[in-house]
Amino acid sequence: MAGQAQYEELARQLSAVGAVKRDLGRILPQDCSAGSAAALALLGSHGDMRMSNLSELLAVDMSVTSRHAAHLTERGWIERSPDPADKRSRILRLTPEGHAMLVELSRRSAGLLAERLDDWTDAEVGQLIGLLTRLRASFGDCRTVAHRPPPPPAPRPPAPADPAVPAIPAVPAGERTQTTRTPAQAT
């Protein structure tokens, strides 16, 4: 099992992955935010779904998902239609233009990664994919399970008394005297 120092370094490296995500975000078309791209990708991989399902997969509030869906609909990348099973709900579906945008997003992402990792071997890229997949699996479905912080450490038992130090006798509450503080004298 890895040691504390390795886990601390892993945490630092995972924080630094934000730079990679920011670089990937910079190559998105101007009218396609990272959230919209994520919604398109999920619809592309999972197919037609209710807005509530997309919200769960994105791990965001329904109001955020609704804004993404409105943005994608305005651009003609998805269509919203009533759910036959529940007329109050909407089914989101990629349009041909949405499929074309997904192809473009994939082309841009793959191009940037190929550029940045041009000195990596195919085996190294494959190893990274495998390790990241395993890392995600180790965390399970983070969207549905609340993270529980570790329990606080158990209180330590009192240290044994040092026989060389005299014990200070406890003063009963009724016998305590009030003390006053004298302000320091300026010199």
Backbone torsions as a table, in degrees:
resi	resn	phi	psi	omega
1	MET	NA	143.4	-179.1
2	ALA	-67.5	155.0	180.0
3	GLY	-92.4	172.5	-178.6
4	GLN	-54.1	-44.2	-178.0
5	ALA	-62.6	-37.6	178.9
6	GLN	-67.3	-41.0	178.8
7	TYR	-66.0	-37.0	177.6
8	GLU	-65.0	-41.9	177.9
9	GLU	-66.1	-39.5	177.2
10	LEU	-60.6	-42.9	178.7
11	ALA	-60.9	-41.6	178.2
12	ARG	-63.6	-43.6	-179.1
13	GLN	-66.0	-38.9	178.3
14	LEU	-65.9	-36.0	175.7
15	SER	-62.8	-37.3	-179.0
16	ALA	-70.6	-15.6	177.6
17	VAL	-62.8	-20.0	175.9
18	GLY	-55.7	-34.5	178.6
19	ALA	-64.7	-38.0	178.0
20	VAL	-65.4	-45.2	179.5
21	LYS	-62.6	-40.1	179.1
22	ARG	-64.0	-41.0	178.2
23	ASP	-62.3	-42.5	177.8
24	LEU	-64.6	-35.8	178.5
25	GLY	-67.4	-30.0	-179.1
26	ARG	-69.6	-20.8	-178.1
27	ILE	-91.9	-1.6	179.2
28	LEU	-68.4	148.9	174.1
29	PRO	-57.9	151.0	-175.4
30	GLN	-57.0	-33.9	-176.8
31	ASP	-94.6	16.6	-180.0
32	CYS	-131.5	103.7	179.6
33	SER	-73.7	167.4	177.9
34	ALA	-60.8	-38.7	178.5
35	GLY	-64.8	-41.6	177.7
36	SER	-65.7	-40.5	178.3
37	ALA	-62.5	-40.2	178.7
38	ALA	-64.6	-41.8	179.1
39	ALA	-64.0	-43.5	177.5
40	LEU	-60.6	-44.8	-178.7
41	ALA	-61.9	-41.2	179.8
42	LEU	-67.5	-40.6	176.7
43	LEU	-65.6	-34.9	177.9
44	GLY	-67.5	-37.7	-177.4
45	SER	-87.9	-30.4	-177.1
46	HIS	-102.6	-14.5	-178.6
47	GLY	83.7	-170.5	-178.1
48	ASP	-56.5	141.2	178.9
49	MET	-158.7	163.4	174.1
50	ARG	-70.4	154.6	177.7
51	MET	-61.1	-35.8	179.6
52	SER	-63.9	-36.3	177.6
53	ASN	-66.9	-42.7	178.5
54	LEU	-62.6	-41.5	178.3
55	SER	-58.5	-43.2	179.0
56	GLU	-65.0	-43.7	179.9
57	LEU	-65.9	-35.2	177.6
58	LEU	-77.8	-15.3	-177.6
59	ALA	59.9	44.0	177.6
60	VAL	-133.0	166.8	179.4
61	ASP	-67.6	153.0	179.4
62	MET	-57.8	-33.6	-179.5
63	SER	-64.6	-36.8	177.7
64	VAL	-67.5	-45.3	178.8
65	THR	-61.4	-39.5	179.4
66	SER	-61.6	-41.6	177.8
67	ARG	-64.4	-42.2	177.7
68	HIS	-62.2	-43.7	-178.9
69	ALA	-63.7	-40.6	178.4
70	ALA	-63.2	-44.2	179.1
71	HIS	-60.7	-46.4	-178.8
72	LEU	-66.5	-36.3	178.6
73	THR	-67.6	-42.9	179.1
74	GLU	-58.3	-33.7	-179.0
75	ARG	-86.9	-5.4	178.1
76	GLY	80.8	16.5	-177.1
77	TRP	-88.1	-23.4	174.4
78	ILE	-136.8	164.6	171.0
79	GLU	-127.7	147.1	177.5
80	ARG	-111.4	130.7	178.1
81	SER	-134.5	154.9	180.0
82	PRO	-61.5	142.7	176.3
83	ASP	-78.4	121.3	-179.5
84	PRO	-60.3	-28.0	-178.7
85	ALA	-80.7	-23.5	-177.6
86	ASP	-153.0	101.1	-174.2
87	LYS	-61.8	-19.0	178.5
88	ARG	-75.4	-21.4	-175.7
89	SER	-97.6	159.5	179.0
90	ARG	-118.8	143.8	173.8
91	ILE	-100.9	131.0	178.5
92	LEU	-100.1	136.4	-176.4
93	ARG	-141.1	135.6	175.0
94	LEU	-67.5	141.1	173.2
95	THR	-94.3	170.8	174.0
96	PRO	-56.3	-36.7	176.7
97	GLU	-65.3	-36.2	176.8
98	GLY	-66.0	-41.1	175.6
99	HIS	-61.9	-41.3	179.1
100	ALA	-63.8	-39.9	178.3
101	MET	-65.3	-38.8	177.1
102	LEU	-61.0	-42.0	177.6
103	VAL	-61.1	-43.4	179.3
104	GLU	-65.2	-42.9	178.2
105	LEU	-61.8	-43.2	179.1
106	SER	-63.0	-42.7	179.6
107	ARG	-61.4	-44.9	-179.5
108	ARG	-65.3	-45.6	-179.1
109	SER	-63.6	-47.1	180.0
110	ALA	-62.9	-38.0	179.0
111	GLY	-63.5	-44.8	179.5
112	LEU	-64.7	-45.2	179.6
113	LEU	-63.1	-40.6	178.4
114	ALA	-62.8	-38.3	179.0
115	GLU	-66.8	-47.6	-176.1
116	ARG	-72.4	-30.0	-176.3
117	LEU	-106.6	26.3	-175.7
118	ASP	-64.7	-19.1	177.8
119	ASP	-96.8	7.6	176.3
120	TRP	-91.0	147.0	174.2
121	THR	-82.1	163.0	175.6
122	ASP	-58.6	-37.4	-180.0
123	ALA	-64.9	-39.0	179.0
124	GLU	-67.0	-42.3	177.5
125	VAL	-62.9	-43.6	177.8
126	GLY	-62.1	-39.7	178.5
127	GLN	-64.6	-41.9	178.2
128	LEU	-62.1	-44.3	178.6
129	ILE	-59.0	-46.3	-179.6
130	GLY	-62.4	-42.8	-178.8
131	LEU	-69.9	-39.8	177.3
132	LEU	-66.2	-38.1	176.9
133	THR	-62.3	-42.9	179.2
134	ARG	-66.2	-40.1	178.2
135	LEU	-60.5	-46.8	178.3
136	ARG	-60.5	-41.1	180.0
137	ALA	-64.8	-34.9	179.5
138	SER	-64.5	-29.1	179.4
139	PHE	-88.6	-10.0	178.7
140	GLY	67.7	-158.7	-180.0
141	ASP	-87.1	91.9	-175.7
142	CYS	-65.6	-13.2	-177.8
143	ARG	-75.6	-27.3	-172.5
144	THR	-110.9	-12.2	-177.7
145	VAL	-111.6	119.9	178.5
146	ALA	-68.8	138.0	177.0
147	HIS	-72.1	132.2	176.6
148	ARG	-110.2	120.1	177.8
149	PRO	-64.7	154.7	179.4
150	PRO	-62.5	151.1	-179.9
151	PRO	-65.3	151.8	178.6
152	PRO	-64.8	152.5	179.4
153	PRO	-62.5	149.2	179.1
154	ALA	-64.9	144.2	179.0
155	PRO	-63.0	142.7	179.6
156	ARG	-76.8	142.3	174.7
157	PRO	-68.8	152.5	-179.5
158	PRO	-60.9	143.4	179.2
159	ALA	-69.2	145.6	178.2
160	PRO	-63.6	145.8	-178.9
161	ALA	-65.7	141.2	176.6
162	ASP	-85.9	119.2	-177.5
163	PRO	-62.8	-19.7	-178.4
164	ALA	-79.2	-17.3	-179.0
165	VAL	-102.8	123.2	-179.4
166	PRO	-68.4	142.3	179.5
167	ALA	-75.8	143.7	176.8
168	ILE	-93.6	121.7	-177.6
169	PRO	-69.2	142.5	177.4
170	ALA	-73.0	140.7	179.0
171	VAL	-101.8	125.2	177.8
172	PRO	-57.9	148.1	-175.0
173	ALA	-54.9	-38.1	-178.0
174	GLY	-71.5	-18.7	-176.2
175	GLU	-100.6	1.9	-178.8
176	ARG	-70.0	143.3	178.8
177	THR	-106.0	149.9	178.8
178	GLN	-80.3	134.1	176.4
179	THR	-112.5	152.3	177.6
180	THR	-120.8	154.4	179.8
181	ARG	-104.2	137.9	177.0
182	THR	-100.0	129.7	-179.7
183	PRO	-65.3	150.3	179.1
184	ALA	-66.7	142.2	179.8
185	GLN	-84.4	132.6	176.2
186	ALA	-76.2	138.8	179.1
187	THR	-112.0	NA	NA
